[in-house]
Amino acid sequence: MQRVDLYIKVEVELEDEEKPDRVAAEICRQIQKNYVVRRAEFTNSITHE
């Protein structure tokens, strides 16, 4: 079995009260749960006006 690192860019639209780090944490949690990955991490966010 091979181990592969996948780098995925996700673009989302958030409500003003939503926090990017909390949304990213939930996305990571769902990826780990649904795809049985070893690790998912949030490393960076860029806010566009």
Phi and psi in radians as a Rosetta constraint file:
Dihedral C 1 N 2 CA 2 C 2 CIRCULARHARMONIC -1.732 0.35
Dihedral N 2 CA 2 C 2 N 3 CIRCULARHARMONIC 2.643 0.35
Dihedral C 2 N 3 CA 3 C 3 CIRCULARHARMONIC -1.845 0.35
Dihedral N 3 CA 3 C 3 N 4 CIRCULARHARMONIC 2.294 0.35
Dihedral C 3 N 4 CA 4 C 4 CIRCULARHARMONIC -2.283 0.35
Dihedral N 4 CA 4 C 4 N 5 CIRCULARHARMONIC 2.371 0.35
Dihedral C 4 N 5 CA 5 C 5 CIRCULARHARMONIC -1.664 0.35
Dihedral N 5 CA 5 C 5 N 6 CIRCULARHARMONIC 2.183 0.35
Dihedral C 5 N 6 CA 6 C 6 CIRCULARHARMONIC -1.927 0.35
Dihedral N 6 CA 6 C 6 N 7 CIRCULARHARMONIC 2.301 0.35
Dihedral C 6 N 7 CA 7 C 7 CIRCULARHARMONIC -1.922 0.35
Dihedral N 7 CA 7 C 7 N 8 CIRCULARHARMONIC 2.052 0.35
Dihedral C 7 N 8 CA 8 C 8 CIRCULARHARMONIC -2.121 0.35
Dihedral N 8 CA 8 C 8 N 9 CIRCULARHARMONIC 2.295 0.35
Dihedral C 8 N 9 CA 9 C 9 CIRCULARHARMONIC -1.720 0.35
Dihedral N 9 CA 9 C 9 N 10 CIRCULARHARMONIC 2.271 0.35
Dihedral C 9 N 10 CA 10 C 10 CIRCULARHARMONIC -2.151 0.35
Dihedral N 10 CA 10 C 10 N 11 CIRCULARHARMONIC 2.224 0.35
Dihedral C 10 N 11 CA 11 C 11 CIRCULARHARMONIC -1.951 0.35
Dihedral N 11 CA 11 C 11 N 12 CIRCULARHARMONIC 2.169 0.35
Dihedral C 11 N 12 CA 12 C 12 CIRCULARHARMONIC -2.245 0.35
Dihedral N 12 CA 12 C 12 N 13 CIRCULARHARMONIC 2.734 0.35
Dihedral C 12 N 13 CA 13 C 13 CIRCULARHARMONIC -1.900 0.35
Dihedral N 13 CA 13 C 13 N 14 CIRCULARHARMONIC 2.171 0.35
Dihedral C 13 N 14 CA 14 C 14 CIRCULARHARMONIC -1.952 0.35
Dihedral N 14 CA 14 C 14 N 15 CIRCULARHARMONIC 2.607 0.35
Dihedral C 14 N 15 CA 15 C 15 CIRCULARHARMONIC -1.225 0.35
Dihedral N 15 CA 15 C 15 N 16 CIRCULARHARMONIC 2.777 0.35
Dihedral C 15 N 16 CA 16 C 16 CIRCULARHARMONIC -1.005 0.35
Dihedral N 16 CA 16 C 16 N 17 CIRCULARHARMONIC -0.602 0.35
Dihedral C 16 N 17 CA 17 C 17 CIRCULARHARMONIC -1.445 0.35
Dihedral N 17 CA 17 C 17 N 18 CIRCULARHARMONIC -0.207 0.35
Dihedral C 17 N 18 CA 18 C 18 CIRCULARHARMONIC -1.364 0.35
Dihedral N 18 CA 18 C 18 N 19 CIRCULARHARMONIC 2.530 0.35
Dihedral C 18 N 19 CA 19 C 19 CIRCULARHARMONIC -1.873 0.35
Dihedral N 19 CA 19 C 19 N 20 CIRCULARHARMONIC 2.235 0.35
Dihedral C 19 N 20 CA 20 C 20 CIRCULARHARMONIC -0.969 0.35
Dihedral N 20 CA 20 C 20 N 21 CIRCULARHARMONIC -0.673 0.35
Dihedral C 20 N 21 CA 21 C 21 CIRCULARHARMONIC -1.193 0.35
Dihedral N 21 CA 21 C 21 N 22 CIRCULARHARMONIC -0.578 0.35
Dihedral C 21 N 22 CA 22 C 22 CIRCULARHARMONIC -1.264 0.35
Dihedral N 22 CA 22 C 22 N 23 CIRCULARHARMONIC -0.688 0.35
Dihedral C 22 N 23 CA 23 C 23 CIRCULARHARMONIC -1.135 0.35
Dihedral N 23 CA 23 C 23 N 24 CIRCULARHARMONIC -0.751 0.35
Dihedral C 23 N 24 CA 24 C 24 CIRCULARHARMONIC -1.083 0.35
Dihedral N 24 CA 24 C 24 N 25 CIRCULARHARMONIC -0.715 0.35
Dihedral C 24 N 25 CA 25 C 25 CIRCULARHARMONIC -1.083 0.35
Dihedral N 25 CA 25 C 25 N 26 CIRCULARHARMONIC -0.695 0.35
Dihedral C 25 N 26 CA 26 C 26 CIRCULARHARMONIC -1.189 0.35
Dihedral N 26 CA 26 C 26 N 27 CIRCULARHARMONIC -0.686 0.35
Dihedral C 26 N 27 CA 27 C 27 CIRCULARHARMONIC -1.079 0.35
Dihedral N 27 CA 27 C 27 N 28 CIRCULARHARMONIC -0.783 0.35
Dihedral C 27 N 28 CA 28 C 28 CIRCULARHARMONIC -1.061 0.35
Dihedral N 28 CA 28 C 28 N 29 CIRCULARHARMONIC -0.755 0.35
Dihedral C 28 N 29 CA 29 C 29 CIRCULARHARMONIC -1.077 0.35
Dihedral N 29 CA 29 C 29 N 30 CIRCULARHARMONIC -0.747 0.35
Dihedral C 29 N 30 CA 30 C 30 CIRCULARHARMONIC -1.167 0.35
Dihedral N 30 CA 30 C 30 N 31 CIRCULARHARMONIC -0.679 0.35
Dihedral C 30 N 31 CA 31 C 31 CIRCULARHARMONIC -1.093 0.35
Dihedral N 31 CA 31 C 31 N 32 CIRCULARHARMONIC -0.779 0.35
Dihedral C 31 N 32 CA 32 C 32 CIRCULARHARMONIC -1.104 0.35
Dihedral N 32 CA 32 C 32 N 33 CIRCULARHARMONIC -0.697 0.35
Dihedral C 32 N 33 CA 33 C 33 CIRCULARHARMONIC -1.244 0.35
Dihedral N 33 CA 33 C 33 N 34 CIRCULARHARMONIC -0.833 0.35
Dihedral C 33 N 34 CA 34 C 34 CIRCULARHARMONIC -1.409 0.35
Dihedral N 34 CA 34 C 34 N 35 CIRCULARHARMONIC -0.479 0.35
Dihedral C 34 N 35 CA 35 C 35 CIRCULARHARMONIC -2.025 0.35
Dihedral N 35 CA 35 C 35 N 36 CIRCULARHARMONIC 0.115 0.35
Dihedral C 35 N 36 CA 36 C 36 CIRCULARHARMONIC 0.839 0.35
Dihedral N 36 CA 36 C 36 N 37 CIRCULARHARMONIC 0.876 0.35
Dihedral C 36 N 37 CA 37 C 37 CIRCULARHARMONIC -1.487 0.35
Dihedral N 37 CA 37 C 37 N 38 CIRCULARHARMONIC 2.728 0.35
Dihedral C 37 N 38 CA 38 C 38 CIRCULARHARMONIC -1.213 0.35
Dihedral N 38 CA 38 C 38 N 39 CIRCULARHARMONIC -0.729 0.35
Dihedral C 38 N 39 CA 39 C 39 CIRCULARHARMONIC -2.721 0.35
Dihedral N 39 CA 39 C 39 N 40 CIRCULARHARMONIC 2.438 0.35
Dihedral C 39 N 40 CA 40 C 40 CIRCULARHARMONIC -2.311 0.35
Dihedral N 40 CA 40 C 40 N 41 CIRCULARHARMONIC 2.335 0.35
Dihedral C 40 N 41 CA 41 C 41 CIRCULARHARMONIC -2.399 0.35
Dihedral N 41 CA 41 C 41 N 42 CIRCULARHARMONIC 2.656 0.35
Dihedral C 41 N 42 CA 42 C 42 CIRCULARHARMONIC -1.763 0.35
Dihedral N 42 CA 42 C 42 N 43 CIRCULARHARMONIC 2.209 0.35
Dihedral C 42 N 43 CA 43 C 43 CIRCULARHARMONIC -2.061 0.35
Dihedral N 43 CA 43 C 43 N 44 CIRCULARHARMONIC -0.417 0.35
Dihedral C 43 N 44 CA 44 C 44 CIRCULARHARMONIC -2.834 0.35
Dihedral N 44 CA 44 C 44 N 45 CIRCULARHARMONIC 2.656 0.35
Dihedral C 44 N 45 CA 45 C 45 CIRCULARHARMONIC -2.458 0.35
Dihedral N 45 CA 45 C 45 N 46 CIRCULARHARMONIC 2.579 0.35
Dihedral C 45 N 46 CA 46 C 46 CIRCULARHARMONIC -2.226 0.35
Dihedral N 46 CA 46 C 46 N 47 CIRCULARHARMONIC 2.168 0.35
Dihedral C 46 N 47 CA 47 C 47 CIRCULARHARMONIC -1.698 0.35
Dihedral N 47 CA 47 C 47 N 48 CIRCULARHARMONIC 2.238 0.35
Dihedral C 47 N 48 CA 48 C 48 CIRCULARHARMONIC -1.895 0.35
Dihedral N 48 CA 48 C 48 N 49 CIRCULARHARMONIC 2.351 0.35
